[in-house]
Amino acid sequence: DGLIAFDTFRKGNFDIVLLDIMLPGKDGLTVCKELRRHGYTLPIMFLTARDETEQKVEGLLAGGDDYITKPFDMQELLARMQGVFRRQAWLATEDTLSGSYEWDGRKIDFKTFQATGPSGSFELTRKECMVVKYLVEREGQVVSRDQLLDAVWGYHIYPTNRTIDNFILRLRKIFEDDQKSPKY
């Protein structure tokens, strides 16, 4: 039950959240969005029977860190959880970036996921923040979709290149003056 899950989460101390999308009371997408809106940054993985690409993209854009469809193999689930934790540790590093990055009146804070662009302030999802951090660390280099998939999601096959395109489109809405003629 999504209502019970949200209340239970707020009272406890957890390392990761596993959510089904089709929950009674409050669906998993709504729970995920509310957790992110309340500032929770721990990893969220969707485990669900909904396997359409659009649904996967919706889950990731809602703030999910991974999305696995039922039925699933327990070894795959555990491996994906390890990957999420590994990427979470990568996001927390400050080897090449301080806590924020600024350029041409735009700003992103990699610790709070807050971003400022020409049209105002926004809160990025963990994945959006990871995409930006990966690109900033490779400023001046060509970065392929596959490189982003591997670095941010940890595997080449899932999600699709369309997922990367959707993330880039959302980031352009935040950071570009003219999305149809992107500069960044």
C-alpha positions in Angstrom: 0.0 0.0 0.0 1.5 3.3 -1.1 0.2 5.3 1.9 1.6 2.8 4.4 4.9 2.6 2.5 5.4 6.4 2.5 4.6 6.6 6.2 6.8 3.6 7.1 9.7 5.1 5.1 9.4 8.5 6.9 9.6 6.8 10.3 12.6 4.5 9.5 16.2 4.5 8.3 16.6 2.8 5.0 19.4 2.3 2.5 17.3 1.7 -0.6 13.6 1.8 -1.6 12.1 -1.0 -3.7 8.7 0.2 -5.2 6.1 -1.5 -7.3 4.2 1.0 -9.5 0.8 -0.6 -9.1 0.3 -0.1 -5.3 -3.1 0.4 -3.7 -3.8 3.6 -1.9 -1.0 5.6 -3.7 0.9 4.3 -6.7 4.6 3.9 -6.6 5.3 6.7 -9.1 3.5 9.1 -6.7 5.4 7.7 -3.7 8.7 8.2 -5.5 7.9 11.8 -6.5 6.8 12.6 -3.0 10.0 11.1 -1.5 12.1 13.2 -3.9 10.0 16.3 -3.2 10.6 15.9 0.5 14.4 15.8 -0.1 15.1 12.1 0.2 18.0 11.2 -2.0 18.5 7.5 -1.2 18.2 5.1 -4.2 14.8 4.1 -5.4 14.3 1.0 -7.6 11.1 0.1 -9.3 10.1 -3.6 -9.4 7.0 -3.9 -11.5 5.1 -5.8 -14.1 4.8 -2.7 -16.2 7.3 -3.3 -19.0 6.6 -0.7 -21.7 9.4 1.6 -22.6 7.3 4.7 -21.8 6.5 3.3 -18.3 10.2 2.7 -17.7 11.1 6.3 -18.8 8.3 7.6 -16.6 9.7 5.8 -13.6 13.2 7.0 -14.1 12.0 10.6 -14.7 9.9 10.4 -11.6 13.2 10.0 -9.6 13.8 6.3 -9.8 17.4 5.1 -10.0 16.6 1.8 -11.7 13.6 -0.1 -13.0 13.4 -3.9 -13.2 10.4 -5.8 -14.5 8.7 -8.9 -13.1 9.4 -11.7 -13.2 13.0 -11.0 -12.3 16.0 -13.1 -11.1 17.2 -12.5 -7.6 20.8 -12.4 -8.7 20.0 -9.7 -11.2 18.2 -7.7 -8.6 21.1 -7.9 -6.2 23.6 -7.0 -9.0 21.5 -3.9 -9.9 21.3 -2.9 -6.3 25.1 -3.1 -6.1 25.3 -1.0 -9.2 22.9 1.6 -7.8 25.1 1.9 -4.6 28.3 2.1 -6.7 26.8 4.9 -8.8 25.6 6.7 -5.6 29.1 6.6 -4.3 30.4 8.0 -7.7 27.9 10.8 -7.4 29.1 11.7 -3.9 32.8 12.0 -5.0 34.3 15.4 -5.3 37.5 14.4 -7.1 36.9 16.6 -10.2 34.0 18.8 -9.0 33.2 20.8 -6.0 29.7 20.6 -4.7 28.4 22.8 -7.5 29.2 23.8 -11.1 28.4 27.2 -12.6 28.5 28.4 -16.2 26.9 31.4 -18.0 24.4 32.2 -15.3 23.4 28.6 -14.8 24.2 26.5 -11.7 23.8 23.0 -10.5 24.4 21.8 -6.9 25.4 18.1 -7.0 24.7 17.6 -3.3 21.2 19.1 -3.2 20.2 18.4 -6.8 19.1 22.1 -7.2 19.6 23.7 -10.6 19.2 27.2 -11.9 18.6 28.1 -15.5 17.2 30.9 -17.5 13.6 30.1 -16.6 14.2 29.7 -12.8 15.1 27.1 -10.2 14.5 23.4 -10.5 15.1 20.2 -8.5 16.8 17.6 -10.6 16.3 13.9 -10.1 19.3 11.8 -9.0 19.7 10.5 -12.6 19.5 14.0 -14.1 22.2 15.1 -11.7 24.4 12.1 -12.6 24.0 12.8 -16.3 25.1 16.4 -15.9 28.0 15.5 -13.6 29.2 12.9 -16.1 29.1 15.4 -18.9 30.7 18.2 -16.9 33.6 15.9 -16.0 34.1 15.3 -19.7 33.8 18.9 -20.8 35.0 19.4 -24.4 34.7 15.6 -25.2 32.2 13.8 -27.3 30.1 11.6 -25.0 28.0 8.8 -26.6 24.6 7.6 -25.4 26.2 4.3 -24.6 28.8 5.9 -22.4 26.1 7.7 -20.5 24.1 4.5 -20.2 27.1 2.6 -18.9 28.2 5.3 -16.5 24.8 6.4 -15.1 22.8 3.2 -15.4 25.6 0.7 -15.4 24.6 -1.4 -18.4 24.2 -0.9 -22.2 21.0 -2.8 -22.9 18.6 -1.1 -20.6 17.3 1.6 -20.6 17.1 2.5 -24.3 18.8 5.4 -26.1 15.4 7.0 -26.0 15.7 7.3 -22.2 18.9 9.3 -22.7 17.2 11.5 -25.3 14.3 12.2 -22.8 16.8 13.1 -20.0 18.7 15.5 -22.4 15.5 17.1 -23.5 14.5 17.8 -19.9 17.9 19.2 -19.1 17.7 21.4 -22.1 14.4 22.8 -20.9 16.2 23.8 -17.7 19.5 25.1 -19.0 19.0 26.3 -22.5 17.8 29.7 -23.7 16.4 28.1 -26.9 15.8 24.4 -26.7 15.5 24.2 -30.5 19.0 25.6 -30.9 20.9 24.2 -27.9 24.2 25.7 -27.0 25.1 23.5 -24.1 
